[in-house]
Amino acid sequence: MRNSDDISNKENRPIKRSYSSNRVIVKQEKIYNIYDKPISRGNDYEYDFDISYQDIDDMVSSHYQEEFIFNNIDLKIKPLSVKMKKMFSIVGVVICVIIVGIIFINFQVSPNSIGKKFIKAYGKNDYSTIYSCLYLSDSPFLTKHNFEKIYPNLNLKDINEISNIKVVKTEDKGTNNKFIYFRYDTTDDSANIIIQLKKTGKNKFIFFPEWKVYSKDIVAYDATITAPSNYQVSINDILLTDEMLSYQEESKTNVDKKTYKVDVFCGTNTVKASSEFMQDGVFEYEFYNGSNIFVDSLELSYVTKDTICNQFKNFSIDVYSEIVNKHDANNIKQYISNLNKDDVIDEYNSTLSDINSYSSYQITNVSLYNFYPEVYDYYIEDNKTYVKVQMDFEYKIDSNYKNYSGEIKPKSNSSNATICATYVFEDEEWKISNLDLKRLYL
C-alpha cells in the first residue's frame, strides 16, 4: 500500500498532496538525480483540481505528465503564439508544394511522357520538339542545324492531329532501356507504334533520370564511311578526323583505306572529298542505321595531268635524243625517281643496245612530233600517289645507210610509237618510277 503522503510515479518523481474537504492540491517539487543536483531548476508548479485520491493514483501509475487532460480535469495550457502558427502553416505549405512538384516533374520526365510527347511532335512534323526528344551522341553531325537541313528528307507523315495516346505495354530491357507500345487515334484512323527509350546518363532537375527516344529511323547510329587514306572527307561540311577512325587497312589493291565510324541523321547527306593532285568531289549518299558508305574515287586534277604529260613529253624527246646519240643515262637521271632508279636505267640501256645493233646505219637526226599523252590510271601506296601515263607520238629518223656494195646513201623512216611510264611525286617533283620504252625502227 502507498503512503498517502508519499506517492511516486513510474519515474520515481515525488508527488506531495494535501487536501481540504474534496479539494486536492498536487504539487511537483524540484527533482534531484543521484548526485543530488537538480534536474529541473525551475519553480515548483501547483495544480489545483477537484479530484479524488483514487483518480490521482490511477493517473500517476499510467504515466507522468506535467499537464493532464481528462474529462474531469480542466488544465490551463498556454496556446501557440501567432508567430508559431504562421511558421507551421508556411512549413506545411512548402512541404505540400515540394511533394506536388516532385510528382509533377516525375510525370513530365518519365519514359511514358517523353514517348507521348515524341508521338505528338512526329504527327505534326514539329522538328524542334522531335529533336529535343531524340537520344543523341556527342557526334558533331547531330546538330540541330543539320537536323533542320535533313528533316524534309525524312518523309515523316503529316497526320495533323493525334489524340488519345495510351500505353499498351512496356518491356524493360535492363535498367537503361525500355520498349513502350503506344496506341493512338488520328483524324482518320488509329495506329500502334513501338518506341525505344534509353537513359542518357544525365539527370533532369538533379534527381530524375533523363530518358530519350532511341530512333533508328531518324538517326543512323554507328554508320561507317570508307575512303582512301590520303583523302580528306567531310560530311555536311564537318571534317572527319582520326578520332572517328574505326580501323585502317592496307588494301591488296594498292590503295590504303581509312574507315570512319559516325552517327549522322538518316537521309541524304552531302559528302565532300579532296586530295592533293585530285579534283574535289561532291557526293550525295543515303545514310541509314548501320550503313556502310564507300567514297567514290576522285579524278586527277587538270593541273596534275598537264604537269605530268608535259614532263613526259620533254623526257621522251630527251631520252631518244640520248639513245640516238648513243649517250649513257647520266643526262636523264633528273627525271628518275630514287624508288626504282636501277630498273629505269636498265630499260634505257636495253633500248640503247637495240639502237647500236644497227651497224649499217648512221643516224643523223631524230624528230618526235604529234604527241598524245594521256593519264590512264593512278593508285595510292604508302601515302604516295602514283600516276600511270602513256604517250603516242610520231617520229622520223634520218640516217646514212651503207648498202652491200659499201655505198653510203641517206635514208629516212617515219612511224609511230607508244611509250608508258609511272610517275610518283617525290621531293616536290613528279619523277618516273617505272618506264617502258619502245624501240624506234629504222
C-alpha positions as CSV (number, residue, x, y, z in Angstrom):
1,M,0.0,0.0,0.0
2,R,1.2,3.5,-0.8
3,N,1.6,6.1,1.9
4,S,-1.0,8.8,1.4
5,D,1.7,11.4,2.0
6,D,4.2,10.0,-0.4
7,I,3.2,8.9,-3.9
8,S,5.7,8.2,-6.6
9,N,5.1,7.7,-10.4
10,K,7.0,5.4,-12.7
11,E,9.9,7.8,-12.9
12,N,10.1,8.0,-9.1
13,R,9.3,11.6,-9.1
14,P,7.8,12.5,-5.7
15,I,4.4,13.9,-5.5
16,K,3.0,15.6,-2.3
17,R,-0.6,16.2,-1.8
18,S,-2.7,17.9,0.7
19,Y,-6.5,18.3,0.9
20,S,-9.2,20.2,2.5
21,S,-12.6,18.6,2.0
22,N,-12.8,17.3,-1.6
23,R,-10.3,19.8,-2.9
24,V,-6.8,18.4,-3.7
25,I,-3.6,20.3,-4.5
26,V,-1.0,18.3,-6.4
27,K,2.4,19.8,-6.1
28,Q,5.6,18.9,-8.1
29,E,8.7,19.7,-6.3
30,K,12.2,20.0,-7.7
31,I,13.6,16.7,-8.9
32,Y,17.1,15.6,-7.9
33,N,19.3,13.0,-9.5
34,I,21.6,10.5,-7.8
35,Y,24.2,13.3,-7.4
36,D,21.7,15.5,-5.6
37,K,21.8,18.0,-8.3
38,P,18.6,19.5,-9.5
39,I,17.5,18.2,-12.9
40,S,14.8,20.9,-13.2
41,R,15.9,24.2,-11.9
42,G,12.6,26.0,-12.5
43,N,10.0,27.0,-10.0
44,D,7.7,24.5,-8.4
45,Y,4.3,24.1,-10.0
46,E,1.0,23.6,-8.4
47,Y,-2.1,22.3,-10.0
48,D,-5.5,22.8,-8.3
49,F,-8.1,20.2,-9.1
50,D,-11.4,18.9,-7.9
51,I,-10.3,15.3,-8.0
52,S,-10.3,12.2,-5.7
53,Y,-7.2,10.5,-4.5
54,Q,-8.0,7.3,-6.4
55,D,-8.1,9.3,-9.6
56,I,-4.6,10.6,-8.8
57,D,-3.3,7.1,-8.1
58,D,-4.6,5.8,-11.4
59,M,-3.2,8.8,-13.3
60,V,0.2,8.6,-11.8
61,S,0.5,4.9,-12.3
62,S,-0.2,5.1,-16.0
63,H,2.2,7.9,-17.0
64,Y,3.6,11.0,-15.5
65,Q,3.0,14.3,-17.2
66,E,3.3,17.9,-16.2
67,E,0.0,18.7,-17.8
68,F,-3.1,16.4,-17.8
69,I,-6.2,16.5,-19.9
70,F,-9.0,14.3,-18.6
71,N,-12.8,14.6,-18.8
72,N,-12.9,15.8,-15.2
73,I,-9.7,17.9,-15.3
74,D,-9.6,21.4,-16.7
75,L,-5.9,22.4,-17.4
76,K,-4.8,25.8,-18.4
77,I,-2.4,25.1,-21.4
78,K,-0.6,28.0,-22.9
79,P,-1.8,28.5,-26.6
80,L,0.7,28.7,-29.6
81,S,1.7,32.1,-30.5
82,V,0.6,33.7,-33.7
83,K,4.2,33.6,-34.9
84,M,4.5,29.9,-34.3
85,K,1.2,29.2,-36.0
86,K,2.3,31.2,-39.0
87,M,5.6,29.3,-39.2
88,F,3.9,25.9,-39.0
89,S,1.5,27.0,-41.8
90,I,4.3,28.1,-44.1
91,V,6.2,24.9,-43.5
92,G,3.2,22.8,-44.3
93,V,2.5,24.7,-47.5
94,V,6.2,24.3,-48.6
95,I,6.1,20.6,-47.9
96,C,2.9,20.3,-49.9
97,V,4.3,22.3,-52.8
98,I,7.5,20.1,-52.8
99,I,5.5,16.9,-52.9
100,V,3.3,18.1,-55.7
101,G,6.3,19.4,-57.6
102,I,8.1,16.1,-57.3
103,I,5.1,14.2,-58.6
104,F,4.6,16.6,-61.5
105,I,8.3,16.6,-62.5
106,N,8.5,12.9,-62.3
107,F,5.4,12.6,-64.5
108,Q,6.8,15.1,-67.1
109,V,10.2,13.3,-67.4
110,S,9.0,9.8,-67.2
111,P,9.6,7.5,-70.3
112,N,5.8,7.4,-70.9
113,S,5.6,11.2,-71.1
114,I,8.6,11.5,-73.3
115,G,7.2,8.9,-75.7
116,K,3.8,10.7,-75.9
117,K,5.5,14.0,-76.5
118,F,7.5,12.5,-79.3
119,I,4.4,10.9,-81.0
120,K,2.6,14.2,-81.0
121,A,5.5,16.1,-82.4
122,Y,6.1,13.3,-85.0
123,G,2.5,13.7,-86.2
124,K,2.8,17.4,-86.6
125,N,6.3,17.4,-88.1
126,D,7.4,19.5,-85.2
127,Y,11.1,19.1,-85.9
128,S,12.2,21.2,-82.9
129,T,10.3,19.0,-80.4
130,I,11.4,15.9,-82.2
131,Y,15.0,16.9,-81.9
132,S,14.6,17.6,-78.2
133,C,13.3,14.1,-77.6
134,L,16.0,12.2,-79.5
135,Y,18.7,10.2,-78.0
136,L,21.8,11.7,-79.5
137,S,25.5,11.1,-79.0
138,D,28.1,13.9,-78.9
139,S,28.7,13.4,-82.7
140,P,29.3,16.8,-84.4
141,F,27.0,15.7,-87.2
142,L,23.9,15.5,-84.9
143,T,23.4,19.3,-84.5
144,K,20.1,20.9,-84.7
145,H,21.3,22.8,-87.8
146,N,22.0,19.6,-89.6
147,F,18.7,18.1,-88.5
148,E,16.8,21.1,-89.9
149,K,18.6,20.6,-93.2
150,I,17.9,16.9,-93.5
151,Y,14.5,17.0,-91.8
152,P,12.5,17.4,-95.1
153,N,14.2,14.2,-96.4
154,L,12.9,12.1,-93.5
155,N,9.5,11.8,-95.1
156,L,7.6,12.0,-91.8
157,K,3.9,11.6,-92.5
158,D,1.8,14.6,-91.7
159,I,-1.0,13.2,-89.6
160,N,-2.2,16.7,-88.5
161,E,-3.7,15.6,-85.2
162,I,-3.0,12.8,-82.7
163,S,-5.2,12.1,-79.7
164,N,-6.0,9.5,-77.1
165,I,-2.4,8.3,-76.7
166,K,-2.3,5.2,-74.5
167,V,0.4,3.0,-73.2
168,V,-0.4,-0.6,-74.2
169,K,2.6,-2.4,-72.8
170,T,6.1,-1.7,-71.5
171,E,9.1,-4.0,-71.8
172,D,12.2,-3.3,-69.8
173,K,15.4,-4.3,-71.4
174,G,17.7,-3.8,-68.5
175,T,17.7,-0.7,-66.3
176,N,18.6,1.7,-69.1
177,N,16.4,0.6,-71.9
178,K,12.7,0.4,-72.4
179,F,10.3,-0.5,-75.3
180,I,6.9,1.1,-74.9
181,Y,4.0,0.1,-77.0
182,F,1.6,3.0,-77.7
183,R,-1.8,3.2,-79.3
184,Y,-3.2,6.4,-80.6
185,D,-6.0,7.9,-82.7
186,T,-5.7,10.2,-85.6
187,T,-8.3,12.1,-87.6
188,D,-8.8,9.2,-89.9
189,D,-7.7,6.1,-88.1
190,S,-5.9,4.5,-85.1
191,A,-2.4,3.1,-85.1
192,N,0.2,1.4,-82.9
193,I,3.8,2.3,-82.6
194,I,6.7,0.9,-80.6
195,I,9.2,3.4,-79.2
196,Q,12.5,2.6,-77.7
197,L,13.8,4.8,-74.9
198,K,17.2,4.9,-73.3
199,K,18.7,6.6,-70.3
200,T,21.2,9.3,-71.3
201,G,23.2,9.0,-68.1
202,K,22.2,12.5,-67.2
203,N,19.6,13.8,-64.7
204,K,16.8,16.3,-65.1
205,F,16.2,18.6,-62.2
206,I,19.1,17.0,-60.4
207,F,17.3,13.8,-59.2
208,F,15.3,12.4,-62.1
209,P,17.0,10.3,-64.8
210,E,16.8,11.6,-68.3
211,W,15.1,9.4,-70.9
212,K,15.3,10.0,-74.7
213,V,13.8,8.3,-77.8
214,Y,16.3,6.0,-79.5
215,S,15.0,6.1,-83.1
216,K,16.9,4.2,-85.8
217,D,14.5,5.7,-88.3
218,I,15.9,9.2,-87.7
219,V,19.4,8.6,-86.5
220,A,21.9,6.4,-88.3
221,Y,23.8,5.1,-85.3
222,D,27.2,3.5,-86.0
223,A,27.3,4.2,-89.7
224,T,30.7,3.8,-91.4
225,I,32.3,5.7,-94.3
226,T,35.4,4.4,-96.1
227,A,37.8,6.4,-98.2
228,P,41.5,6.3,-99.4
229,S,43.8,7.2,-96.7
230,N,45.1,10.4,-98.4
231,Y,41.5,11.8,-98.8
232,Q,40.2,14.5,-96.6
233,V,36.5,13.7,-96.2
234,S,33.7,15.8,-94.7
235,I,30.0,15.2,-94.1
236,N,27.8,18.3,-94.3
237,D,31.0,20.4,-94.2
238,I,32.2,18.8,-91.0
239,L,35.6,17.2,-91.4
240,L,36.2,13.6,-90.4
241,T,39.1,13.2,-88.0
242,D,41.4,10.4,-86.8
243,E,39.4,10.4,-83.5
244,M,36.5,9.0,-85.6
245,L,38.5,6.2,-87.1
246,S,37.1,2.7,-86.8
247,Y,40.0,1.0,-88.4
248,Q,42.7,1.5,-91.1
249,E,43.7,-1.2,-93.6
250,E,46.3,-1.8,-96.2
251,S,44.4,-3.0,-99.2
252,K,45.7,-5.6,-101.7
253,T,44.7,-3.3,-104.5
254,N,47.5,-0.8,-103.6
255,V,45.1,1.6,-102.0
256,D,45.4,2.3,-98.3
257,K,42.0,2.9,-96.8
258,K,40.5,4.5,-93.7
259,T,37.1,3.7,-92.3
260,Y,35.4,6.2,-90.0
261,K,32.5,5.4,-87.6
262,V,29.9,8.2,-87.4
263,D,26.5,8.9,-86.1
264,V,24.5,11.0,-88.6
265,F,20.9,11.7,-89.4
266,C,19.2,9.3,-91.7
267,G,18.6,10.6,-95.2
268,T,20.6,12.3,-97.8
269,N,23.9,13.7,-96.5
270,T,26.4,15.7,-98.6
271,V,29.9,14.1,-98.6
272,K,32.9,16.0,-99.9
273,A,36.3,14.6,-100.6
274,S,39.6,16.2,-101.6
275,S,43.2,15.2,-102.0
276,E,46.4,16.6,-103.3
277,F,46.6,16.4,-107.1
278,M,42.9,15.5,-107.3
279,Q,39.7,17.3,-108.3
280,D,37.4,17.9,-105.3
281,G,34.5,15.5,-105.3
282,V,31.0,16.2,-104.0
283,F,28.7,13.3,-103.5
284,E,25.2,12.7,-102.1
285,Y,24.8,9.5,-100.1
286,E,21.8,8.0,-98.3
287,F,22.7,7.1,-94.7
288,Y,20.7,4.7,-92.6
289,N,21.3,2.8,-89.4
290,G,24.4,0.7,-89.7
291,S,25.0,1.8,-93.3
292,N,28.5,1.4,-94.9
293,I,29.4,4.2,-97.4
294,F,32.4,4.0,-99.8
295,V,33.6,7.3,-101.2
296,D,33.9,7.3,-104.9
297,S,37.4,7.7,-106.4
298,L,38.4,11.2,-107.3
299,E,39.8,12.2,-110.7
300,L,43.2,13.7,-111.1
301,S,43.1,17.4,-111.4
302,Y,43.7,19.0,-114.8
303,V,46.8,20.7,-113.4
304,T,48.3,17.4,-112.3
305,K,47.6,15.8,-115.7
306,D,49.0,18.7,-117.6
307,T,52.2,18.8,-115.5
308,I,52.8,15.0,-115.9
309,C,52.1,14.9,-119.6
310,N,54.3,17.9,-120.4
311,Q,57.1,16.4,-118.4
312,F,56.7,13.1,-120.1
313,K,56.8,14.7,-123.5
314,N,60.1,16.5,-122.6
315,F,61.5,13.3,-121.2
316,S,60.6,11.4,-124.4
317,I,62.4,14.0,-126.6
318,D,65.5,13.9,-124.3
319,V,65.7,10.2,-123.8
320,Y,65.5,9.3,-127.5
321,S,68.0,12.0,-128.4
322,E,70.4,10.5,-125.9
323,I,69.7,7.0,-127.2
324,V,70.2,8.0,-130.8
325,N,73.4,9.8,-129.9
326,K,74.4,6.7,-128.0
327,H,74.9,8.5,-124.7
328,D,74.6,6.8,-121.4
329,A,71.8,7.5,-118.9
330,N,73.5,10.2,-116.9
331,N,71.8,13.1,-118.6
332,I,68.3,11.8,-117.9
333,K,68.7,10.9,-114.2
334,Q,67.0,14.1,-113.3
335,Y,63.7,12.6,-114.5
336,I,64.1,9.3,-112.5
337,S,62.8,8.6,-109.0
338,N,65.0,7.1,-106.4
339,L,62.5,4.4,-105.7
340,N,63.3,2.3,-108.9
341,K,66.2,4.1,-110.3
342,D,68.1,0.9,-111.3
343,D,65.1,-0.6,-113.2
344,V,64.6,2.6,-115.2
345,I,68.3,2.9,-116.2
346,D,68.3,-0.8,-117.2
347,E,65.3,-0.1,-119.5
348,Y,67.2,2.8,-121.0
349,N,70.4,0.8,-121.6
350,S,68.4,-2.0,-123.2
351,T,66.9,0.3,-125.7
352,L,70.3,1.9,-126.4
353,S,71.7,-1.6,-127.2
354,D,68.9,-2.1,-129.7
355,I,69.9,1.1,-131.5
356,N,73.5,0.1,-131.5
357,S,72.7,-3.1,-133.2
358,Y,72.1,-1.2,-136.4
359,S,75.7,-1.3,-137.6
360,S,74.7,-0.4,-141.1
361,Y,73.1,2.8,-140.1
362,Q,74.5,6.2,-139.1
363,I,71.6,8.2,-137.5
364,T,71.9,11.8,-138.3
365,N,68.7,13.1,-136.8
366,V,65.5,12.0,-135.0
367,S,62.3,14.0,-134.7
368,L,59.3,13.4,-132.4
369,Y,56.0,15.1,-133.0
370,N,52.3,14.8,-132.7
371,F,52.4,13.9,-129.0
372,Y,49.2,12.4,-127.4
373,P,50.0,11.9,-123.7
374,E,47.2,10.5,-121.5
375,V,46.9,9.7,-117.8
376,Y,45.0,6.4,-117.7
377,D,45.3,5.3,-114.1
378,Y,46.6,6.2,-110.6
379,Y,46.9,4.5,-107.2
380,I,47.9,5.3,-103.7
381,E,50.5,3.3,-101.8
382,D,52.3,4.1,-98.6
383,N,50.6,7.5,-98.7
384,K,52.2,8.3,-102.1
385,T,50.3,8.9,-105.2
386,Y,51.4,7.1,-108.3
387,V,50.2,8.1,-111.8
388,K,50.3,6.0,-114.9
389,V,50.7,7.7,-118.2
390,Q,51.1,6.6,-121.8
391,M,52.0,8.7,-124.8
392,D,51.5,8.1,-128.5
393,F,53.7,10.1,-130.9
394,E,55.1,10.0,-134.3
395,Y,58.8,10.1,-135.2
396,K,61.1,10.5,-138.1
397,I,64.6,9.2,-138.2
398,D,67.2,10.4,-140.7
399,S,70.3,8.2,-141.3
400,N,73.0,7.3,-143.6
401,Y,72.7,3.7,-144.8
402,K,75.6,1.7,-146.0
403,N,74.5,-0.8,-148.6
404,Y,76.0,-4.2,-149.6
405,S,78.3,-2.6,-152.1
406,G,79.6,-0.2,-149.5
407,E,77.9,2.8,-150.8
408,I,76.5,5.2,-148.2
409,K,73.1,6.5,-149.0
410,P,70.7,8.7,-147.0
411,K,67.6,7.1,-145.6
412,S,64.6,8.4,-143.7
413,N,62.0,6.4,-141.8
414,S,58.8,7.7,-140.3
415,S,56.5,5.8,-138.0
416,N,54.7,6.0,-134.6
417,A,55.3,4.6,-131.2
418,T,53.8,4.3,-127.7
419,I,55.7,4.5,-124.5
420,C,54.5,4.2,-120.9
421,A,55.7,5.4,-117.5
422,T,54.6,5.5,-113.9
423,Y,55.2,8.8,-112.1
424,V,55.4,9.4,-108.4
425,F,55.5,12.7,-106.5
426,E,58.9,12.8,-104.8
427,D,60.9,15.7,-103.5
428,E,58.3,18.2,-104.6
429,E,58.5,16.9,-108.2
430,W,56.9,14.3,-110.4
431,K,59.5,11.6,-111.3
432,I,59.5,8.4,-113.1
433,S,59.4,5.2,-111.0
434,N,58.7,2.8,-113.8
435,L,59.4,3.0,-117.6
436,D,58.5,1.0,-120.7
437,L,60.4,2.4,-123.7
438,K,59.7,1.2,-127.3
439,R,62.2,0.6,-130.0
440,L,62.4,3.1,-132.8
441,Y,62.6,1.3,-136.1
442,L,65.0,2.5,-138.7
